[in-house]
Structures are given as C-alpha cells and as structure tokens.
Amino acid sequence: MSSVLSRLNPQLASLPVYIPGKPIDQVAREHGLDPAGIIKLASNENPLGPSPKALAAMQSALPHMHLYPDGSSHDLKAALASAQGVEPANLVLGNGSNEVLELVAHAFLSPGDEVVVSQYCFAVYPIITALMGARLVTVPALPGFAADIPGMLQAITPRTKAVFLANPNNPTGTLTSREDVAQLLAEVPSDVLLVLDEAYVEFLTDSIDLLPLIRAGVHDNLLLTRTFSKIFGLAGLRLGYGIGSPGLISALEKVRQPFNINSVAQAGAVAALQDSEHIRQTRQNNRAGLEYLERSCAELGLEIVPSHANFILVKVGNGAGVFQALQKQGVITRPMGSYQLPDWLRVSVGTAAENQRFIAALRNIPGR
Ligand SMILES: Cc1ncc(COP(=O)(O)O)c(C=O)c1O
C-alpha cells in the first residue's frame, strides 16, 4: 500500500529547515539549569523588553479576545501610514515580516523561476524560494561578507522574478552602501521585484531613506519590509509589514489570510509606534553594547565583522563547540554552521550586564 507521504509536493524533499535560536526553557531542560539564570543573545531581540506603552495597550485588548480581529487592521495601518508618511494602501501587514516574505513567494514564484540573493543572506529567502519550487541563485559575497551588488545585477536573467537583500544584513551585520542601493534601484529590470528587507533599519544612524520613492509612486517593483520584532521589542507578538506601490500591495493582500494580525498585536503596535522614549533607550543601549562587544572581542584577539545592526558576528574557531560551552554556562548564542560559517558565532546585543556575562563566559571556556 503506498503512503500518502509519497505524494507530498516534491520540493519538500529538499526544503531547507529554519533553525531558530534556542528558547530559554529548552536550554534549562537540556542542561538542568534554572531558567531565571539563563540569558538569550540568540535571536536579535530587544534586551530592554517591549515598550511599556505597548504592554498597557495589549492588556486593554485582552477582554475583547472573543471577537475576531479587524481583518483590515484599520487603526494600525492608519498609525503606520502616518508614522511613515505613506498611505494605508502602501502597506501590507504580516505575522512577522517573515510572513510578508512568504506572501511575496506565493504571489510571484512558481517552479522554474529564479530568485537572486547574496551569499550569507537571511535564512528565510532560500526557504520560501524552495517552498515554491523556484531556483535560488546565490551570488558570492565580497571579502568582508558584504553583498556584491554588481554581481547580483549580473546574475539577473529573464527567469528572475525577485531579488532579496537585507540591509543591514542578518547574520553578517554588513550594510550595502548608498551608492550600491542606488545602482540596484536603477538597474534592476522593472519587471523584477526588488525586496529590500529593512528589519534592522531603525538601528542605523544614517539610514538610506527609500520612503520618498514609495511616496512619489516610482519603482513599483520595490517592496520594503520591516518588523516590530527588533527595535520595538515585540518579537513574540509576530508583526511585520511591507511598504510598496498600491498595485503591488493589493496583489500581496490577495494571498494573505483574512485574520493574520491578531487584535493584541494591532493594539500593541499602535502604542509602540508612539513610544519614542523606548526607541531612544533601545538605540542607546545598542550603540553602547556594540562598542563594548567589539572592544572586548578585540581584547580577546577575536575577529569580528563590524556591525550595523543589533548583533555581531565573532570568529571563535569551533563555533558549534563554543556555542555549547557558552550554553552550559547559561548563555545562549547562535552557531553559524547553517550559514556555512562554522567558525563564527552570532551574538545579539544584550543589556550591559548580559554583554558582560557573555564576555566573562567566553573567557571561561577552557582552551580559549
Ligand atoms: C533580515 C531579517 N528579515 C526578517 C526577519 C524576520 O523577522 P520577523 O518575522 O520577526 O518580523 C529577521 C529576523 O531575524 C531578519 O533578521
């Protein structure tokens, strides 16, 4: 008797699996540790927690949980549109920006299509490409890990449907320059979608503001994606958004589930957008934390990739071994084997105390 599993979509056989940062409770179970003593520097979350204003707004939403959320997220789209100086019709919301990326795949990709990315790109781009049976074209990164923009442009063929680029990039923390972004915008053919993933854009001091292009209605092949998971400290809420032309957005809306943004997320995000003090403190903590981590790694003789985001890539030698040794001491980081960077660890910026604990735990590893 043949099994139903023999009739799965063939692309599932080679689908890459996303390996998330380990949750604190899992590490506590595996190592017999007290969860209260464990710190997680593995998923580029906000170490200051959610905005207090968002917490209060989310509490107020709880008594209404018997009702379906507003499927159009009217108030949140209005708040976001006013914050970004765009129209609600320029916005699509997702259950995390990961879902927005997946909406792109559903709307654009079919077997035989090609997607151009840089080596060391964010892990979700290969997954959504494979999910749709499309082909990933990976362009080798430049020395220092940054994306090779002329190389990516050269890799575009008539089969290319989309180009994905995170700026700053995860896991490298590298930034694509203003000139390179301008070249991409000028030279990506108008029938190829350019997805610029701006998950970490709020951490930049001198960001490349592409919103004027959206406002002016030019480049209707441009989609910017952003998230509430990083600077806003709401990763557990699952909320991200895409900004693009009304035509592109309404295509993405077609493949979105009707109630993909829950009411707690809608309420929390509106309040988080208004909490400029929380954002200011987060930026300040991040800047000081990056400086400390970069300095301390240099003192330990470890190579790092200078970061433009809220994490750093550190060359530790045996990444998997150091990851395990840190974990035994209650410090969760992210090994980079799945990104073909086995010598490196990615460490998110924590609070000052968490960063110090990471460096102390690193020094503590025998043979280091
Ligand atoms: C570059 C990049 N894009 C998108 C995401 C997805 O974030 P979320 O789905 O939480 O919005 C992440 C998360 O780590 C990321 O690093």
The ligand as an SDF file (V2000), in Angstrom:
LIG
                    3D

 16 16  0  0  0  0  0  0  0  0999 V2000
   16.8670   40.2270    7.9600 C   0  0  0  0  0  0  0  0  0  0  0  0
   15.6440   39.7200    8.6340 C   0  0  0  0  0  0  0  0  0  0  0  0
   14.4830   39.7930    7.9890 N   0  0  0  0  0  0  0  0  0  0  0  0
   13.3420   39.3720    8.5350 C   0  0  0  0  0  0  0  0  0  0  0  0
   13.3210   38.8180    9.7990 C   0  0  0  0  0  0  0  0  0  0  0  0
   12.0460   38.2910   10.3100 C   0  0  0  0  0  0  0  0  0  0  0  0
   11.5870   38.8980   11.4330 O   0  0  0  0  0  0  0  0  0  0  0  0
   10.0810   38.7940   11.9080 P   0  0  0  0  0  0  0  0  0  0  0  0
    9.4030   37.6910   11.1470 O   0  0  0  0  0  0  0  0  0  0  0  0
   10.1750   38.5350   13.3520 O   0  0  0  0  0  0  0  0  0  0  0  0
    9.4780   40.1320   11.5640 O   0  0  0  0  0  0  0  0  0  0  0  0
   14.5140   38.7040   10.5280 C   0  0  0  0  0  0  0  0  0  0  0  0
   14.5320   38.0820   11.8560 C   0  0  0  0  0  0  0  0  0  0  0  0
   15.5090   37.7810   12.4430 O   0  0  0  0  0  0  0  0  0  0  0  0
   15.7030   39.1690    9.9210 C   0  0  0  0  0  0  0  0  0  0  0  0
   16.8750   39.0760   10.5530 O   0  0  0  0  0  0  0  0  0  0  0  0
  1  2  1  0
  2  3  1  0
  2 15  2  0
  3  4  2  0
  4  5  1  0
  5  6  1  0
  5 12  2  0
  6  7  1  0
  7  8  1  0
  8  9  2  0
  8 10  1  0
  8 11  1  0
 12 13  1  0
 12 15  1  0
 13 14  2  0
 15 16  1  0
M  END
$$$$
